[in-house]
Amino acid sequence: MTTRKSTLAACVVVSVALAACADMSDTQKRTAIGTGLGAVAGAALGSAVGGSGGATRTGAVLGAAAGGIGTYIWSQRMEEQKRAMEQATQGTGVAVTQTPDNQLKLNVPSDVSFDTGSAQIKPNLMPVLDRFAQTLNTNPGTTVRIVGHTDSTGSDAVNNPLSVNRAAATRQYLVSRGVAASRIAIEGHGSHEPIADNATVSGRAMNRRVEIYVAQSAQG
């Protein structure tokens, strides 16, 4: 019963945030909603680990606070960076989106990024990365995560390091354009996170991709 009350209280926080959104800009709305959703998750966690009675209520409150604080923010600079990248990637096939947790995501398909079995950046991607580096250099408070992916052709012994090498090549290019290497983390997920059917040529081409995430911490 106490858990239900704690979760209900957190939901009230979200409702208030949504009501307040009426007079906010789009950027402020996204940040407020994200914080409110974080509070719900935090309250549920706090109730689960807080024990009973007062301890439960304390755990719920602390959980709600942690959930809100841990959310990425979508600042005006993030919005400007998104618009700049939408312009820079127009007609290239690169998808520029805002994730539900307020990260800027660039999904770079294989016809723009890398040939099959290669970690060498294609010339078509270079102008996109040049513009991307410029936006990063004017927004130094953000961090970058680059994730490489492959299709299912070949074994993990080949695909896993290939996906890492693609992410590393992308990072190195950005570093060569003045972005601090300490801001950029890389990952390689091999063929384990397909977004299309590997049984078709077009599906495999979609799965061979690099995803780039930009985040601005709410604590930054």
VMD Tcl script that draws the C-alpha trace (Angstrom):
set ca {
  {0.00 0.00 0.00}
  {2.83 2.36 0.89}
  {4.49 1.63 -2.44}
  {1.31 2.62 -4.24}
  {1.15 5.90 -2.33}
  {4.78 6.70 -3.14}
  {4.31 5.97 -6.80}
  {1.09 8.00 -6.81}
  {2.94 10.93 -5.28}
  {5.59 10.73 -7.97}
  {2.89 10.60 -10.62}
  {1.46 13.79 -9.16}
  {4.90 15.36 -9.70}
  {4.73 14.39 -13.35}
  {1.18 15.73 -13.65}
  {2.24 19.05 -12.18}
  {5.20 19.19 -14.55}
  {2.94 18.50 -17.51}
  {0.48 21.18 -16.42}
  {3.32 23.67 -16.04}
  {4.47 22.88 -19.56}
  {1.65 24.99 -20.99}
  {3.73 28.16 -20.72}
  {7.11 26.60 -21.53}
  {9.16 26.49 -24.70}
  {9.62 23.14 -26.45}
  {13.07 22.82 -24.91}
  {11.77 23.46 -21.39}
  {8.89 21.03 -21.87}
  {11.19 18.18 -22.85}
  {13.45 18.81 -19.87}
  {10.57 19.04 -17.39}
  {8.91 15.88 -18.66}
  {12.18 13.98 -18.56}
  {12.78 15.05 -14.98}
  {9.26 14.07 -14.00}
  {9.60 10.63 -15.54}
  {12.87 10.21 -13.73}
  {11.08 11.01 -10.51}
  {8.54 8.24 -11.11}
  {11.28 5.70 -11.70}
  {13.19 6.97 -8.70}
  {10.16 6.78 -6.44}
  {9.48 3.19 -7.47}
  {13.09 2.28 -6.75}
  {13.07 4.11 -3.45}
  {9.95 2.27 -2.36}
  {11.43 -1.07 -3.34}
  {14.60 -0.61 -1.29}
  {13.42 1.73 1.44}
  {12.00 -0.86 3.85}
  {8.76 -0.07 5.69}
  {7.15 2.91 7.36}
  {9.25 6.06 7.47}
  {12.17 4.30 5.83}
  {9.97 3.51 2.85}
  {8.84 7.12 2.53}
  {12.43 8.36 2.84}
  {13.58 5.87 0.22}
  {10.84 6.96 -2.14}
  {11.72 10.65 -1.77}
  {15.44 10.02 -2.25}
  {14.68 7.77 -5.20}
  {12.52 10.43 -6.80}
  {15.25 13.03 -6.34}
  {17.88 10.73 -7.84}
  {15.63 9.93 -10.78}
  {15.11 13.60 -11.57}
  {18.74 14.64 -11.13}
  {20.09 11.83 -13.29}
  {18.16 12.89 -16.40}
  {19.99 14.40 -19.34}
  {18.83 17.88 -20.24}
  {17.82 19.20 -23.64}
  {19.21 22.72 -23.58}
  {18.94 25.45 -26.17}
  {22.45 24.54 -27.31}
  {21.38 20.93 -27.82}
  {18.44 22.11 -29.88}
  {20.72 24.31 -31.96}
  {23.14 21.43 -32.48}
  {20.29 19.20 -33.63}
  {19.15 21.79 -36.17}
  {22.70 22.29 -37.42}
  {23.15 18.56 -37.94}
  {19.78 18.22 -39.66}
  {20.94 20.83 -42.16}
  {24.38 19.24 -42.56}
  {22.99 15.76 -43.16}
  {20.08 16.67 -45.41}
  {19.90 14.22 -48.29}
  {22.73 12.02 -46.96}
  {20.62 9.31 -45.32}
  {21.93 10.16 -41.85}
  {19.05 10.30 -39.36}
  {19.22 12.99 -36.66}
  {16.86 12.53 -33.71}
  {16.32 13.36 -30.06}
  {16.15 10.23 -27.91}
  {13.53 9.81 -25.15}
  {16.23 10.48 -22.53}
  {17.28 13.76 -24.20}
  {20.35 12.66 -26.13}
  {21.08 13.80 -29.66}
  {21.46 10.75 -31.90}
  {23.00 10.46 -35.34}
  {22.35 7.15 -37.10}
  {24.88 6.80 -39.92}
  {24.11 3.98 -42.40}
  {26.70 1.97 -44.28}
  {26.19 3.70 -47.63}
  {27.49 6.86 -45.97}
  {29.92 5.49 -43.39}
  {31.88 2.29 -44.17}
  {32.21 -0.34 -46.87}
  {31.57 -3.98 -46.02}
  {34.38 -5.36 -43.85}
  {36.11 -1.98 -43.65}
  {36.75 0.53 -40.86}
  {37.90 3.26 -43.24}
  {35.58 6.27 -43.28}
  {33.99 6.96 -46.65}
  {34.53 10.41 -48.21}
  {30.78 11.11 -48.09}
  {30.85 11.00 -44.28}
  {33.72 13.43 -43.84}
  {31.76 16.68 -44.44}
  {29.12 15.46 -41.98}
  {31.76 14.77 -39.33}
  {33.44 18.11 -40.05}
  {30.20 19.96 -39.26}
  {29.54 17.70 -36.29}
  {32.96 18.50 -34.85}
  {32.21 22.21 -35.18}
  {29.00 21.85 -33.17}
  {30.82 19.85 -30.50}
  {33.56 22.42 -30.20}
  {31.01 25.17 -29.62}
  {29.22 23.08 -26.99}
  {32.07 21.75 -24.80}
  {29.78 20.74 -21.93}
  {28.55 17.66 -23.77}
  {29.89 14.12 -23.99}
  {29.86 11.80 -27.00}
  {29.33 8.06 -27.29}
  {29.99 6.30 -30.60}
  {28.62 2.79 -31.14}
  {29.68 0.64 -34.09}
  {27.48 -2.12 -35.54}
  {27.84 -4.78 -38.23}
  {25.47 -7.09 -40.07}
  {25.38 -10.82 -39.35}
  {27.76 -11.78 -42.15}
  {30.81 -13.45 -40.65}
  {31.56 -14.53 -37.09}
  {31.71 -12.60 -33.85}
  {35.48 -12.97 -33.99}
  {35.40 -10.70 -37.05}
  {32.36 -8.52 -36.39}
  {33.02 -7.54 -32.78}
  {36.44 -5.95 -33.37}
  {35.25 -4.49 -36.68}
  {32.42 -2.66 -34.93}
  {34.87 -1.27 -32.36}
  {37.30 -0.23 -35.09}
  {34.54 1.67 -36.91}
  {33.68 3.57 -33.73}
  {37.38 4.22 -33.11}
  {37.88 5.56 -36.64}
  {34.97 7.94 -36.16}
  {36.40 9.14 -32.86}
  {39.84 9.65 -34.36}
  {38.38 11.76 -37.15}
  {36.55 13.97 -34.66}
  {39.73 14.31 -32.58}
  {41.61 15.37 -35.71}
  {39.05 18.16 -36.02}
  {39.73 19.49 -32.53}
  {37.31 17.54 -30.34}
  {38.93 16.37 -27.08}
  {39.37 12.61 -27.04}
  {38.45 12.58 -23.34}
  {34.88 13.56 -24.30}
  {34.36 10.59 -26.60}
  {33.61 7.02 -25.52}
  {33.41 4.20 -28.05}
  {31.64 0.84 -28.10}
  {31.32 -2.02 -30.54}
  {28.18 -4.17 -30.51}
  {29.04 -6.39 -33.45}
  {25.94 -7.89 -35.07}
  {23.99 -8.25 -31.83}
  {21.64 -5.24 -32.21}
  {20.13 -5.41 -35.70}
  {17.51 -2.86 -36.69}
  {16.50 -4.68 -39.88}
  {16.32 -8.19 -41.34}
  {19.79 -9.64 -41.95}
  {18.25 -12.04 -44.48}
  {18.01 -9.25 -47.07}
  {20.64 -7.10 -48.74}
  {18.87 -3.88 -47.76}
  {18.46 -5.10 -44.18}
  {22.13 -5.93 -43.83}
  {23.03 -2.49 -45.19}
  {20.88 -0.87 -42.50}
  {22.47 -2.97 -39.79}
  {26.00 -1.92 -40.83}
  {25.93 1.45 -39.14}
  {27.47 3.82 -36.63}
  {25.34 5.50 -33.98}
  {26.60 8.70 -32.37}
  {25.06 10.02 -29.17}
  {25.59 13.47 -27.66}
  {24.51 14.10 -24.07}
  {24.45 17.05 -21.71}
  {24.21 16.03 -18.06}
  {21.67 17.69 -15.81}
  {24.44 17.96 -13.25}
  {26.83 19.62 -15.67}
}
mol new
graphics top color blue
foreach p $ca { graphics top sphere $p radius 0.5 }
foreach p [lrange $ca 0 end-1] q [lrange $ca 1 end] { graphics top cylinder $p $q radius 0.2 }
display resetview
